[in-house]
Amino acid sequence: MARLRHTDWPDRLWIVRHGQSAGNVARDRAELAAHHLIDLETRDADTPLSALGQEQARALGEWFAQLPASMRPTILMSSPFVRSRQTMEAVARALGTPDDDVLVDERLREKEFGVLDGYTTAGIRAKFPELAEQRARVGKFYFRPPGGESWCDVILRLRSVVEVLRRDYVGERVLIVAHQVIVNCFRYLLECMDEAEILGIDREADVPNCSVTSYAIDRHAPDARFRLEVANMALPLREAGTPVTGAADVPAGPR
């Protein structure tokens, strides 16, 4: 964090993973049964929250609404994917924010998986053995499946989001709802990590659904910096007695 000494940041930034989706549930079921394909009726972008995910989103919204008015989000930004928008809609309702005030930004979308989209780990190894071998050799930070993105590609589009935050939302309190890879790639950028550091964090555990990662700046401090406050905090769900879940969004492959 030593390099983030600029003061042109939002006062606070929360980055939240969406609630559990129907895709998370279907993927877990397919992986457990060693199926090659994940049984989903929708494309990934249109996959909604599961019933539990809706409960998690309500708990998240209630948690933000219980904050003092001076600490609640003033800017709401969401991935365009349905599961993220549904999560943010629950937060907006709890805060009394009109849906039209939610900023939907395609740069916050899920990582694109290209030809691997919809396949389980077993399916990838069976249908795309050369790609599975390449991914294991190159590592997922740099591996780009045909028609898809690497983590580096995601980080590239998030760099422009960071510039917008520093240009348009100085002094605001910004809430972003997006996806697991987005949370980790923001951490890579905002905490000035390298490949080994962020992949080490990724190996430790999946980002829990509706968990909160937050950053803030103390403008009264003599050495004001934009700092991490907490990472992957599941407190909003635990306080509401809502189950905490954290399945991966992506084909697992070698970690």
N, C-alpha and C positions, 0 to 999 in steps of 0.2 A: 504493500500500500504506500510505500514511501514516495512513489512518483505521482500519486494523485493529489497534488497540493493545490490545484486550481480551486477557486471558490465558486466557479460558475456551474454549479450542480443544483438539482432539486434539493430542498431541505431534507426530504426523505424519499426513498424509493423502495417499494415492496415488489418483489418478483415471486409470483405464485404459480405453482403447477395446477392445472385444472383438476376437477374432481374425477373420481374413478369413472371411466367410460365403458360403454358396452364393448368396445374394442379390447380394453384391458382384460375384461372377463372372458371374451371369446378367445383371446390369445392364450391366456392361462389354461383354458380348457383344451385347446388344440395342442399346446406343448405337453401337457400332462398325458394326453392320449397318443403322443408321438405322430400326430397328423402332419401332413406336409403343407396344408393350407389352413388359414384362419377363416372360420365360417362367419362371414359378415355380409349383410344384405346391402350395405351402403359403402360408398368410397370412404377412404379415411377421413377426408375433410368433413363429411356429413355424419360421422359417427357420434351419436349423442351420449350424454351421461347415462350411467346405469342408475337404478333406483337408489343405490347407496351413494353414488356420485352426486345425485340431487340433494340428498341429505347432507353430505359433506359441504356442498356449496352453500346451503342455507346456514350451516354452522359457521362457515367462514364469513358470510355476510353479517351475521349477528355479532361476531367478534369485532369486526371493523366498526359496526354501528355503536358498539358499547365503548369505543374509545372516546376520550374527550373531544369536543368539536374541533378544538385547535390542533388535534393530532390525526383527524380522519383524512382519507385521501381527497384531494381536490381535482385530480386528473385520473381518469380511468382509461386504460389502453388494453386491448384484447387481440389475441390471434383471431383470424377469421374462421378458424375451425369451429364447428358447432359445439364441441365439448367445452372449449374455452369460452365461447360466447355465452353458453348456458350458465357456466360458473360465474362469469362476470355479471350476467343479468340478475342472479340471485344477490350478489353483493350490491349492485345498483339499487335494487328494490329495498334492501335493508337500509341503505343510506338515503333513500328518497331521491335518487338521481335519475332523471329521465333516460330512457334507453338511447335516445338520440344524442345524448351527451357522451356516450361511450365511443372512444376512438378505436376503430378497427384497423389494424395495420398488418398488411400481408407479410411484412418482414419478420413478424413474430410467429409465423406459421411453423408447423412441425417440420423437422428435417425430412427432406424428400428421399425416399428409398429406391426410386427407380424400378428396375426389373425385379428387385427383391420384395417389393410391396406385397403384403398379403401372405408371405411365406413364413413358416416357422423355422426354427434353427435346423430341424431335421429336413425340412423341405428344401432349404437353401443348400444343404450339404448334398442332398440327393439330386437336385435339378441343376445346381450351379456349383459343382465341386471345385472348379478352377477359381471362381470368385471367392468361395469360402477359404480356399488356400491363400489367395492373394490378400484377403482381409486379415487373416491370421498373421501373415508375413509383414504387411505394411502397417497394420494397426488402424483402429477405427478413426483416429484423429485425422489421418490423411487419406484413408480409403474412400473412393468415390465409386459407388456402384453405377453401372451404365444407366443413364437417365436420372440419376439421383445426385445427392450431395454428400460431401465429407463434412466433418465438424468444421474444418477450415472455411468451407463455403458458407456455413451458417454464421460463423464468426464474422465473415466479411460483411454480410448483410446487417448484422447487429451493430457493427461499427457505425453505420449511418444512423441507427436508432439512438446510439449514445450521443452522437453529435446533435441530434434534434433535442434530446433531453437537456443538453448543456446550452442550447441556443434559445429554445422556446419555453422551457419550464424551470428556469432558475427561481428558486424560492418556493416552488410548488411542492406538493406531496403527491407523488405519482404511484399508482398501483398498476402493475402489468400482470395479466393472467395469460399464461401460454403453456409450454410443454417442457418435459423433463430436459431434453437436450438444450432448449432455450435457456432454462435456469442455469445449467452448467456452463454454457457458453458465455452468458453474461458474467458469471463468476470469473471465468478465465479472463475476460476483458477488465472488469472492475477491480479485481484483486491482483492484476498484473502477474498472472500465473504463466507457467510454461506447460508444454504437453504432458510431461511426467506428473506435474502437480495435479492438473485437473483430471487426468485419467486415474490417478491414485484415489481421488475423491469419488469418482464414478465407480470404481471397483468396490469401494467400501459398502455402498448401498444405493438402491434406487431412490430417487427423490419422492417422498411421500405425496400422495394426492392432497391438494389443498394445503400443503405446507408453505410456510412463509420464509423467504430470505429477504433481509432488509439491510439497507444502507442509509446512513445519515451523515450530516455535516453540522458541527457545532461552530457557528459563525462567530461566536464570542471567544472561542479559544485562540490563544496567540498563534498556534500552529494549526489553523483550521484545515482539516482534510476530510475527504469523502471516505467514510470507513464502513466496513462490514459491521453490523450490529449482531445479527443472528443468521444462521444458515439452516434451512430445511426444518424450521420449527413447526411441529404439529400441534402446538398448544390450542389453536382454535377448535380443533376436533376433540381433543382430550377434555377440554372444559365442557363441551357440549355432550360428552359421552358417546361421540360418534366414532365408529371403527376407523382406524388409520390403515390405509392401504398404500402400496408402493410398487406395483408391478411395472416393468419396463414397457415403454411404448413401441420399441423397435425389435426387430429380429435380434435375439440375444447374441448368438455367435460366440467366438472366444472373447473373454473379457480381459 
